[in-house]
Amino acid sequence: MAPHALTDLHDVSGYFPSTAHKAWSQPPAYPKNPKAPLIEPVLNAKIALGNLGFGSESPKNVWNLSSDEISEIEKNVRYFLSLNLPLSAINQTSFPLTSALTSKLRGIVGTVYGEQQFFILSGLDPYRYSDFQNVIIHAGLSSHVGSKRGMGGRTGRHNAVIQHITAMPVDRNAPVGQYHGPPSQNQDIPFHTDNGDIVSLFALSRSKSGGSFYLADSTAVYNELAAFHPELAQCLCRNWTMISPSPSGTFDTRPIAFPNHFPGRVLINCSRARITGTPSAPRPASLPALTSIQRRALDALHYTATKHATKIQLEPGDMVFFNNLSMMHARDAFVDNEAAGLKRHLLRLIIRNDEAAYELPEQLRDTWRDLYEHEVEEEEFPVQKELFAFACSH
């Protein structure tokens, strides 16, 4: 079942979609705007992923690593360690692969920026490796897909390029105001996007139950709203005042949806944390309050995405790459059992391939420059679990 919303009793920020908007956002019996262009969603099948043994039935966007390929990856981990370089130095040169492996990884670029929009690499066993080695594997393989790593929290003075998505206990001695947002908890995370071109997630371990991951085609979601609730689609195309991740408190104003930027494809850039705030960091009172139609439009985006979602049960060792410019993603709530070694833990990287990258709308270019234009020596790789910073949050 796709992610559900918590009730308003649990959250006053509006980060979690209101259940009152769910029934309201259902389409009527006929389109209000029948002339709106409707594009068939790319993802038209539910694909259960994460288990090995697809064999000849493997979807073309799933790659099960062979034992020889895994050995080659492990050899490159040892090679990188022998160089005695910082993690920021991981690239195609310091993490070289055979021409066959390199060609396969570069093929992911065309898949992710193309019609399929996402790719799963499966077969690694993260339990065989140390935390440090798992970071090397993720960054090393990703360096053959994206030429740049995003520093998601740079505007908030947080230079990490890799983030840990895992439930973290509340620290009663933490400094006042320390952010403890949804990526560091076990709640549902509604449909949203991050900032950046390609998001890569590496599953290190899974939960006892729950925690399913979902992807939804942004074009299909937007076009359903445009056909059945054009007033909400139009609202998404107007300017919204976003919460700034910067300590200076500045903010930016821009649309959420860009329906005319790419031929045949709609770009959605929608970080709910930057719009509503979260229970841990509500929207500042100094910013204009969201209007009722903005709240309905934001929640309709989530509930419509649930109908177009592909469910992916990430298993340990799965590495997913997806087009964050053309897909929204979400997560179910989950329950861990640490005593049994069942604790959901993902690593996140945000990457970009300059050769294949889309031209961005003007309103997003400053954000992307902050994300990707930095010296690699500035990059930090927290190997141990740490809280997901608000500046990196979604």
C-alpha positions as a Markdown table, in Angstrom:
| # | Residue | x | y | z |
|---|---|---|---|---|
| 1 | Met | 0.0 | 0.0 | 0.0 |
| 2 | Ala | 1.3 | 3.4 | -0.9 |
| 3 | Pro | 2.3 | 5.8 | 1.9 |
| 4 | His | -0.6 | 7.0 | 4.0 |
| 5 | Ala | -0.9 | 10.4 | 5.7 |
| 6 | Leu | -0.7 | 11.0 | 9.4 |
| 7 | Thr | -3.6 | 12.9 | 10.9 |
| 8 | Asp | -3.4 | 16.5 | 11.8 |
| 9 | Leu | -3.3 | 15.5 | 15.5 |
| 10 | His | 0.2 | 14.2 | 14.9 |
| 11 | Asp | 1.6 | 17.1 | 13.0 |
| 12 | Val | 0.7 | 20.8 | 13.0 |
| 13 | Ser | 3.4 | 21.8 | 10.4 |
| 14 | Gly | 1.5 | 20.4 | 7.5 |
| 15 | Tyr | 4.5 | 18.3 | 6.4 |
| 16 | Phe | 2.3 | 15.1 | 6.5 |
| 17 | Pro | -0.6 | 15.3 | 4.1 |
| 18 | Ser | -4.0 | 16.0 | 5.6 |
| 19 | Thr | -6.3 | 13.0 | 5.5 |
| 20 | Ala | -9.1 | 15.5 | 4.8 |
| 21 | His | -7.6 | 16.3 | 1.5 |
| 22 | Lys | -7.4 | 12.7 | 0.3 |
| 23 | Ala | -11.1 | 12.3 | -0.6 |
| 24 | Trp | -11.3 | 15.8 | -1.9 |
| 25 | Ser | -8.4 | 15.2 | -4.3 |
| 26 | Gln | -10.0 | 12.2 | -6.0 |
| 27 | Pro | -10.8 | 12.9 | -9.7 |
| 28 | Pro | -14.4 | 13.5 | -10.7 |
| 29 | Ala | -16.2 | 11.2 | -13.2 |
| 30 | Tyr | -14.9 | 13.3 | -16.1 |
| 31 | Pro | -12.1 | 15.8 | -16.7 |
| 32 | Lys | -12.7 | 19.4 | -15.9 |
| 33 | Asn | -10.1 | 20.3 | -18.5 |
| 34 | Pro | -10.3 | 17.7 | -21.3 |
| 35 | Lys | -7.9 | 19.6 | -23.5 |
| 36 | Ala | -5.1 | 19.3 | -21.1 |
| 37 | Pro | -2.3 | 17.2 | -22.6 |
| 38 | Leu | -2.2 | 13.7 | -21.0 |
| 39 | Ile | 1.0 | 11.7 | -21.3 |
| 40 | Glu | 1.0 | 8.0 | -20.5 |
| 41 | Pro | 3.0 | 7.3 | -17.4 |
| 42 | Val | 6.4 | 5.6 | -18.0 |
| 43 | Leu | 6.0 | 3.4 | -15.0 |
| 44 | Asn | 3.0 | 1.3 | -15.9 |
| 45 | Ala | 3.8 | -1.9 | -13.9 |
| 46 | Lys | 4.4 | -2.7 | -10.3 |
| 47 | Ile | 7.9 | -4.2 | -10.1 |
| 48 | Ala | 8.9 | -6.0 | -6.9 |
| 49 | Leu | 12.6 | -5.5 | -6.6 |
| 50 | Gly | 15.4 | -6.4 | -4.2 |
| 51 | Asn | 15.6 | -10.1 | -4.4 |
| 52 | Leu | 18.2 | -11.9 | -6.5 |
| 53 | Gly | 17.3 | -14.5 | -9.1 |
| 54 | Phe | 15.5 | -12.4 | -11.7 |
| 55 | Gly | 17.3 | -14.4 | -14.5 |
| 56 | Ser | 15.7 | -14.0 | -17.9 |
| 57 | Glu | 12.8 | -12.3 | -16.3 |
| 58 | Ser | 14.9 | -9.3 | -15.0 |
| 59 | Pro | 13.5 | -5.9 | -15.9 |
| 60 | Lys | 15.9 | -4.2 | -18.3 |
| 61 | Asn | 16.5 | -1.5 | -15.7 |
| 62 | Val | 17.7 | -4.1 | -13.1 |
| 63 | Trp | 21.3 | -5.3 | -13.1 |
| 64 | Asn | 22.2 | -8.3 | -11.0 |
| 65 | Leu | 26.0 | -8.2 | -10.5 |
| 66 | Ser | 27.9 | -11.4 | -11.3 |
| 67 | Ser | 30.4 | -12.8 | -8.9 |
| 68 | Asp | 33.2 | -11.7 | -11.2 |
| 69 | Glu | 31.8 | -8.1 | -11.3 |
| 70 | Ile | 31.6 | -8.1 | -7.5 |
| 71 | Ser | 35.2 | -9.3 | -7.3 |
| 72 | Glu | 36.2 | -6.5 | -9.6 |
| 73 | Ile | 34.5 | -3.9 | -7.3 |
| 74 | Glu | 36.1 | -5.4 | -4.2 |
| 75 | Lys | 39.5 | -5.2 | -6.0 |
| 76 | Asn | 38.9 | -1.5 | -6.6 |
| 77 | Val | 38.1 | -0.9 | -3.0 |
| 78 | Arg | 41.4 | -2.4 | -2.0 |
| 79 | Tyr | 43.1 | -0.3 | -4.7 |
| 80 | Phe | 41.6 | 3.0 | -3.5 |
| 81 | Leu | 42.6 | 2.2 | 0.1 |
| 82 | Ser | 46.2 | 1.6 | -1.1 |
| 83 | Leu | 46.3 | 5.1 | -2.4 |
| 84 | Asn | 45.8 | 6.5 | 1.1 |
| 85 | Leu | 43.6 | 9.3 | -0.3 |
| 86 | Pro | 40.7 | 11.1 | 1.3 |
| 87 | Leu | 37.2 | 10.0 | 0.3 |
| 88 | Ser | 36.7 | 13.2 | -1.6 |
| 89 | Ala | 39.3 | 11.9 | -4.1 |
| 90 | Ile | 37.1 | 9.0 | -5.2 |
| 91 | Asn | 36.5 | 9.3 | -9.0 |
| 92 | Gln | 36.8 | 7.2 | -12.1 |
| 93 | Thr | 40.6 | 7.4 | -11.9 |
| 94 | Ser | 41.0 | 6.4 | -8.3 |
| 95 | Phe | 38.2 | 3.8 | -8.6 |
| 96 | Pro | 39.0 | 2.3 | -12.1 |
| 97 | Leu | 36.9 | -0.5 | -13.4 |
| 98 | Thr | 37.1 | -2.9 | -16.4 |
| 99 | Ser | 35.9 | -1.5 | -19.7 |
| 100 | Ala | 32.9 | -3.8 | -19.5 |
| 101 | Leu | 31.9 | -2.6 | -16.1 |
| 102 | Thr | 32.5 | 1.0 | -17.0 |
| 103 | Ser | 30.3 | 0.6 | -20.1 |
| 104 | Lys | 27.5 | -0.9 | -18.1 |
| 105 | Leu | 27.6 | 1.9 | -15.5 |
| 106 | Arg | 27.6 | 4.5 | -18.1 |
| 107 | Gly | 24.6 | 2.8 | -19.6 |
| 108 | Ile | 22.8 | 3.7 | -16.4 |
| 109 | Val | 23.1 | 7.4 | -17.4 |
| 110 | Gly | 21.0 | 6.9 | -20.5 |
| 111 | Thr | 18.4 | 4.9 | -18.6 |
| 112 | Val | 18.0 | 7.4 | -15.8 |
| 113 | Tyr | 17.9 | 10.5 | -18.0 |
| 114 | Gly | 15.8 | 8.6 | -20.6 |
| 115 | Glu | 12.4 | 7.1 | -20.5 |
| 116 | Gln | 13.0 | 4.4 | -17.9 |
| 117 | Gln | 14.1 | 7.1 | -15.4 |
| 118 | Phe | 15.4 | 4.7 | -12.7 |
| 119 | Phe | 17.9 | 1.8 | -12.4 |
| 120 | Ile | 18.6 | -0.8 | -9.8 |
| 121 | Leu | 22.0 | -2.4 | -9.3 |
| 122 | Ser | 21.7 | -5.5 | -7.1 |
| 123 | Gly | 23.9 | -8.3 | -5.7 |
| 124 | Leu | 26.3 | -6.6 | -3.3 |
| 125 | Asp | 26.5 | -7.8 | 0.3 |
| 126 | Pro | 27.1 | -4.8 | 2.5 |
| 127 | Tyr | 27.5 | -7.0 | 5.6 |
| 128 | Arg | 30.8 | -8.2 | 4.2 |
| 129 | Tyr | 32.3 | -4.7 | 4.3 |
| 130 | Ser | 33.1 | -2.1 | 6.9 |
| 131 | Asp | 31.2 | 1.2 | 7.0 |
| 132 | Phe | 34.1 | 2.9 | 5.4 |
| 133 | Gln | 34.3 | 0.3 | 2.6 |
| 134 | Asn | 30.5 | 0.6 | 1.9 |
| 135 | Val | 31.0 | 4.4 | 1.5 |
| 136 | Ile | 33.8 | 3.8 | -1.0 |
| 137 | Ile | 31.7 | 1.3 | -3.0 |
| 138 | His | 28.8 | 3.7 | -3.2 |
| 139 | Ala | 30.9 | 6.7 | -4.1 |
| 140 | Gly | 33.1 | 4.7 | -6.4 |
| 141 | Leu | 30.3 | 3.2 | -8.5 |
| 142 | Ser | 28.4 | 6.4 | -8.5 |
| 143 | Ser | 31.4 | 8.3 | -9.9 |
| 144 | His | 31.0 | 6.3 | -13.1 |
| 145 | Val | 27.4 | 7.4 | -13.4 |
| 146 | Gly | 27.7 | 11.1 | -12.3 |
| 147 | Ser | 30.6 | 13.4 | -12.9 |
| 148 | Lys | 29.7 | 15.6 | -9.9 |
| 149 | Arg | 28.5 | 15.0 | -6.4 |
| 150 | Gly | 26.0 | 17.4 | -4.8 |
| 151 | Met | 26.7 | 19.0 | -1.5 |
| 152 | Gly | 23.1 | 19.1 | -0.4 |
| 153 | Gly | 23.5 | 21.2 | 2.8 |
| 154 | Arg | 26.1 | 23.6 | 1.6 |
| 155 | Thr | 23.9 | 26.7 | 2.0 |
| 156 | Gly | 23.3 | 25.6 | 5.5 |
| 157 | Arg | 27.1 | 25.2 | 6.2 |
| 158 | His | 26.9 | 21.4 | 6.0 |
| 159 | Asn | 29.5 | 20.0 | 3.5 |
| 160 | Ala | 28.5 | 16.4 | 3.6 |
| 161 | Val | 27.9 | 14.8 | 0.2 |
| 162 | Ile | 26.7 | 11.5 | 1.6 |
| 163 | Gln | 23.7 | 11.3 | 4.0 |
| 164 | His | 22.5 | 8.6 | 6.3 |
| 165 | Ile | 18.8 | 7.7 | 6.1 |
| 166 | Thr | 18.1 | 5.8 | 9.3 |
| 167 | Ala | 16.1 | 6.2 | 12.4 |
| 168 | Met | 18.1 | 7.9 | 15.1 |
| 169 | Pro | 17.3 | 8.0 | 18.8 |
| 170 | Val | 16.4 | 11.4 | 20.3 |
| 171 | Asp | 19.3 | 12.8 | 22.2 |
| 172 | Arg | 18.0 | 14.4 | 25.4 |
| 173 | Asn | 21.3 | 16.3 | 25.8 |
| 174 | Ala | 21.3 | 17.7 | 22.2 |
| 175 | Pro | 21.7 | 21.4 | 21.7 |
| 176 | Val | 18.5 | 23.4 | 21.6 |
| 177 | Gly | 17.1 | 23.5 | 18.1 |
| 178 | Gln | 19.0 | 20.5 | 16.8 |
| 179 | Tyr | 17.1 | 19.2 | 13.8 |
| 180 | His | 15.7 | 15.7 | 14.0 |
| 181 | Gly | 13.6 | 15.4 | 10.8 |
| 182 | Pro | 11.7 | 12.7 | 9.0 |
| 183 | Pro | 14.8 | 11.1 | 7.3 |
| 184 | Ser | 16.1 | 10.4 | 10.8 |
| 185 | Gln | 12.9 | 8.9 | 12.1 |
| 186 | Asn | 10.8 | 5.9 | 11.1 |
| 187 | Gln | 7.6 | 7.7 | 10.0 |
| 188 | Asp | 6.1 | 7.8 | 6.5 |
| 189 | Ile | 7.8 | 10.3 | 4.2 |
| 190 | Pro | 5.3 | 11.8 | 1.7 |
| 191 | Phe | 5.9 | 12.1 | -2.0 |
| 192 | His | 8.5 | 14.8 | -2.7 |
| 193 | Thr | 11.7 | 15.5 | -4.6 |
| 194 | Asp | 15.2 | 16.4 | -3.4 |
| 195 | Asn | 17.3 | 19.0 | -5.1 |
| 196 | Gly | 19.7 | 17.6 | -7.7 |
| 197 | Asp | 19.7 | 15.6 | -11.0 |
| 198 | Ile | 20.1 | 12.0 | -9.9 |
| 199 | Val | 19.5 | 10.5 | -6.4 |
| 200 | Ser | 21.4 | 7.3 | -5.6 |
| 201 | Leu | 20.4 | 5.2 | -2.6 |
| 202 | Phe | 22.5 | 2.3 | -1.3 |
| 203 | Ala | 20.6 | 0.0 | 1.1 |
| 204 | Leu | 22.9 | -1.2 | 3.8 |
| 205 | Ser | 20.3 | -3.0 | 5.9 |
| 206 | Arg | 16.5 | -3.3 | 6.1 |
| 207 | Ser | 13.9 | -3.0 | 8.8 |
| 208 | Lys | 11.9 | -5.7 | 10.5 |
| 209 | Ser | 8.8 | -4.5 | 8.6 |
| 210 | Gly | 7.6 | -1.6 | 6.4 |
| 211 | Gly | 9.9 | 0.9 | 4.8 |
| 212 | Ser | 8.9 | 0.3 | 1.2 |
| 213 | Phe | 10.2 | 2.8 | -1.3 |
| 214 | Tyr | 8.1 | 4.4 | -4.0 |
| 215 | Leu | 8.7 | 6.2 | -7.3 |
| 216 | Ala | 6.1 | 8.1 | -9.3 |
| 217 | Asp | 6.4 | 9.7 | -12.7 |
| 218 | Ser | 6.0 | 13.5 | -12.3 |
| 219 | Thr | 4.5 | 14.0 | -15.7 |
| 220 | Ala | 1.7 | 11.4 | -15.1 |
| 221 | Val | 1.0 | 13.0 | -11.7 |
| 222 | Tyr | 0.9 | 16.6 | -13.0 |
| 223 | Asn | -1.2 | 15.7 | -16.0 |
| 224 | Glu | -3.9 | 14.0 | -13.9 |
| 225 | Leu | -4.1 | 17.1 | -11.8 |
| 226 | Ala | -4.2 | 19.3 | -14.9 |
| 227 | Ala | -7.1 | 17.3 | -16.4 |
| 228 | Phe | -9.2 | 16.8 | -13.3 |
| 229 | His | -8.2 | 19.7 | -11.0 |
| 230 | Pro | -6.8 | 22.4 | -13.2 |
| 231 | Glu | -7.0 | 25.0 | -10.5 |
| 232 | Leu | -4.5 | 22.9 | -8.4 |
| 233 | Ala | -2.2 | 22.3 | -11.3 |
| 234 | Gln | -2.2 | 26.1 | -12.0 |
| 235 | Cys | -1.4 | 26.7 | -8.3 |
| 236 | Leu | 1.7 | 24.5 | -8.5 |
| 237 | Cys | 2.9 | 26.6 | -11.5 |
| 238 | Arg | 2.7 | 29.9 | -9.5 |
| 239 | Asn | 5.4 | 31.2 | -7.2 |
| 240 | Trp | 5.7 | 29.7 | -3.7 |
| 241 | Thr | 7.8 | 31.1 | -0.9 |
| 242 | Met | 10.3 | 28.5 | 0.2 |
| 243 | Ile | 12.0 | 28.1 | 3.6 |
| 244 | Ser | 15.7 | 28.8 | 3.4 |
| 245 | Pro | 18.2 | 26.3 | 4.6 |
| 246 | Ser | 20.7 | 29.1 | 5.2 |
| 247 | Pro | 21.3 | 30.4 | 8.7 |
| 248 | Ser | 21.0 | 33.9 | 7.2 |
| 249 | Gly | 17.3 | 33.3 | 6.9 |
| 250 | Thr | 16.9 | 34.4 | 3.3 |
| 251 | Phe | 14.2 | 32.7 | 1.2 |
| 252 | Asp | 13.5 | 32.1 | -2.4 |
| 253 | Thr | 10.3 | 32.3 | -4.4 |
| 254 | Arg | 9.6 | 29.9 | -7.3 |
| 255 | Pro | 7.0 | 27.5 | -8.8 |
| 256 | Ile | 6.8 | 23.8 | -7.8 |
| 257 | Ala | 5.9 | 22.6 | -11.3 |
| 258 | Phe | 7.5 | 23.4 | -14.6 |
| 259 | Pro | 5.1 | 21.8 | -17.3 |
| 260 | Asn | 6.5 | 23.5 | -20.4 |
| 261 | His | 10.3 | 23.2 | -19.8 |
| 262 | Phe | 11.0 | 19.8 | -21.3 |
| 263 | Pro | 9.2 | 18.5 | -24.4 |
| 264 | Gly | 6.7 | 15.8 | -23.3 |
| 265 | Arg | 7.9 | 15.9 | -19.7 |
| 266 | Val | 7.0 | 17.9 | -16.5 |
| 267 | Leu | 9.6 | 18.9 | -14.0 |
| 268 | Ile | 8.5 | 19.0 | -10.4 |
| 269 | Asn | 10.8 | 20.3 | -7.6 |
| 270 | Cys | 8.9 | 19.8 | -4.4 |
| 271 | Ser | 10.7 | 19.5 | -1.0 |
| 272 | Arg | 7.9 | 19.5 | 1.5 |
| 273 | Ala | 10.4 | 20.3 | 4.3 |
| 274 | Arg | 11.2 | 23.6 | 2.5 |
| 275 | Ile | 7.5 | 24.4 | 2.0 |
| 276 | Thr | 5.6 | 23.4 | 5.1 |
| 277 | Gly | 8.5 | 22.9 | 7.4 |
| 278 | Thr | 8.5 | 19.7 | 9.5 |
| 279 | Pro | 7.4 | 18.9 | 13.1 |
| 280 | Ser | 11.0 | 19.5 | 14.1 |
| 281 | Ala | 11.3 | 22.7 | 12.2 |
| 282 | Pro | 8.0 | 24.3 | 11.4 |
| 283 | Arg | 7.6 | 27.0 | 8.7 |
| 284 | Pro | 8.7 | 30.3 | 10.2 |
| 285 | Ala | 6.0 | 32.8 | 11.1 |
| 286 | Ser | 8.0 | 35.5 | 9.3 |
| 287 | Leu | 7.1 | 33.9 | 5.9 |
| 288 | Pro | 3.7 | 34.2 | 4.3 |
| 289 | Ala | 1.4 | 31.4 | 5.5 |
| 290 | Leu | 0.4 | 28.8 | 2.9 |
| 291 | Thr | -3.0 | 29.5 | 1.5 |
| 292 | Ser | -5.8 | 26.8 | 1.6 |
| 293 | Ile | -5.4 | 26.2 | -2.1 |
| 294 | Gln | -1.7 | 25.8 | -1.8 |
| 295 | Arg | -2.2 | 23.2 | 1.0 |
| 296 | Arg | -4.8 | 21.4 | -1.1 |
| 297 | Ala | -2.5 | 21.4 | -4.2 |
| 298 | Leu | 0.5 | 20.1 | -2.2 |
| 299 | Asp | -1.5 | 17.3 | -0.7 |
| 300 | Ala | -3.2 | 16.5 | -4.0 |
| 301 | Leu | 0.3 | 16.1 | -5.5 |
| 302 | His | 1.1 | 13.4 | -2.9 |
| 303 | Tyr | -2.2 | 11.6 | -3.1 |
| 304 | Thr | -2.1 | 11.6 | -6.9 |
| 305 | Ala | 1.4 | 10.3 | -6.9 |
| 306 | Thr | 0.3 | 7.3 | -4.7 |
| 307 | Lys | -1.9 | 6.2 | -7.7 |
| 308 | His | 1.0 | 6.3 | -10.1 |
| 309 | Ala | 3.6 | 4.8 | -7.8 |
| 310 | Thr | 5.9 | 1.9 | -8.4 |
| 311 | Lys | 6.7 | 0.0 | -5.1 |
| 312 | Ile | 10.3 | -1.0 | -4.6 |
| 313 | Gln | 11.3 | -3.1 | -1.5 |
| 314 | Leu | 15.0 | -2.3 | -1.3 |
| 315 | Glu | 17.0 | -5.2 | 0.1 |
| 316 | Pro | 20.6 | -4.9 | 1.6 |
| 317 | Gly | 23.0 | -4.4 | -1.3 |
| 318 | Asp | 20.5 | -2.8 | -3.7 |
| 319 | Met | 21.7 | 0.5 | -5.1 |
| 320 | Val | 19.0 | 2.6 | -6.9 |
| 321 | Phe | 19.6 | 5.5 | -9.2 |
| 322 | Phe | 16.6 | 7.6 | -10.3 |
| 323 | Asn | 15.9 | 10.9 | -12.1 |
| 324 | Asn | 15.0 | 13.3 | -9.4 |
| 325 | Leu | 14.0 | 15.9 | -12.0 |
| 326 | Ser | 11.2 | 13.7 | -13.5 |
| 327 | Met | 10.2 | 11.5 | -10.6 |
| 328 | Met | 8.9 | 11.9 | -7.1 |
| 329 | His | 9.6 | 9.5 | -4.3 |
| 330 | Ala | 8.2 | 8.5 | -0.9 |
| 331 | Arg | 8.6 | 5.9 | 1.9 |
| 332 | Asp | 6.4 | 3.9 | 4.2 |
| 333 | Ala | 6.8 | 4.0 | 7.9 |
| 334 | Phe | 8.8 | 1.1 | 9.3 |
| 335 | Val | 9.7 | -0.9 | 12.4 |
| 336 | Asp | 13.2 | -1.9 | 13.3 |
| 337 | Asn | 14.5 | -4.7 | 15.5 |
| 338 | Glu | 18.1 | -3.9 | 16.2 |
| 339 | Ala | 18.6 | -6.9 | 18.5 |
| 340 | Ala | 17.9 | -9.1 | 15.4 |
| 341 | Gly | 20.1 | -6.9 | 13.2 |
| 342 | Leu | 17.1 | -5.4 | 11.4 |
| 343 | Lys | 17.6 | -1.7 | 11.2 |
| 344 | Arg | 16.8 | 0.2 | 8.0 |
| 345 | His | 19.8 | 2.2 | 6.8 |
| 346 | Leu | 20.4 | 3.8 | 3.5 |
| 347 | Leu | 23.2 | 6.0 | 2.1 |
| 348 | Arg | 22.2 | 8.9 | -0.2 |
| 349 | Leu | 24.3 | 10.6 | -2.8 |
| 350 | Ile | 23.1 | 13.3 | -5.2 |
| 351 | Ile | 24.9 | 13.2 | -8.5 |
| 352 | Arg | 24.9 | 14.8 | -11.9 |
| 353 | Asn | 26.2 | 13.8 | -15.3 |
| 354 | Asp | 27.2 | 17.0 | -17.1 |
| 355 | Glu | 27.2 | 15.4 | -20.5 |
| 356 | Ala | 23.6 | 14.1 | -20.2 |
| 357 | Ala | 22.1 | 16.7 | -17.9 |
| 358 | Tyr | 19.0 | 18.7 | -18.7 |
| 359 | Glu | 19.0 | 22.4 | -19.1 |
| 360 | Leu | 17.3 | 23.7 | -16.0 |
| 361 | Pro | 14.6 | 26.4 | -15.5 |
| 362 | Glu | 16.1 | 29.7 | -14.6 |
| 363 | Gln | 14.4 | 29.6 | -11.1 |
| 364 | Leu | 16.4 | 26.5 | -10.1 |
| 365 | Arg | 19.9 | 27.4 | -11.5 |
| 366 | Asp | 21.2 | 29.1 | -8.4 |
| 367 | Thr | 20.1 | 26.2 | -6.2 |
| 368 | Trp | 21.9 | 23.7 | -8.6 |
| 369 | Arg | 25.0 | 25.9 | -8.6 |
| 370 | Asp | 25.1 | 25.9 | -4.8 |
| 371 | Leu | 24.7 | 22.1 | -4.9 |
| 372 | Tyr | 27.3 | 21.2 | -7.5 |
| 373 | Glu | 29.8 | 24.0 | -7.9 |
| 374 | His | 32.4 | 23.4 | -5.3 |
| 375 | Glu | 35.9 | 22.1 | -5.0 |
| 376 | Val | 36.0 | 18.3 | -4.4 |
| 377 | Glu | 38.4 | 18.9 | -1.5 |
| 378 | Glu | 35.5 | 20.6 | 0.4 |
| 379 | Glu | 33.4 | 17.4 | 0.3 |
| 380 | Glu | 32.8 | 15.6 | 3.6 |
| 381 | Phe | 31.9 | 11.9 | 3.9 |
| 382 | Pro | 30.5 | 11.1 | 7.3 |
| 383 | Val | 31.1 | 7.4 | 7.5 |
| 384 | Gln | 29.2 | 6.9 | 10.8 |
| 385 | Lys | 25.4 | 7.5 | 11.2 |
| 386 | Glu | 24.5 | 11.1 | 11.9 |
| 387 | Leu | 21.3 | 13.2 | 11.8 |
| 388 | Phe | 20.1 | 14.3 | 8.5 |
| 389 | Ala | 20.6 | 18.1 | 8.4 |
| 390 | Phe | 17.6 | 20.4 | 7.6 |
| 391 | Ala | 19.8 | 21.9 | 4.8 |
| 392 | Cys | 19.9 | 18.5 | 3.2 |
| 393 | Ser | 16.3 | 17.6 | 4.1 |
| 394 | His | 13.3 | 16.9 | 1.9 |
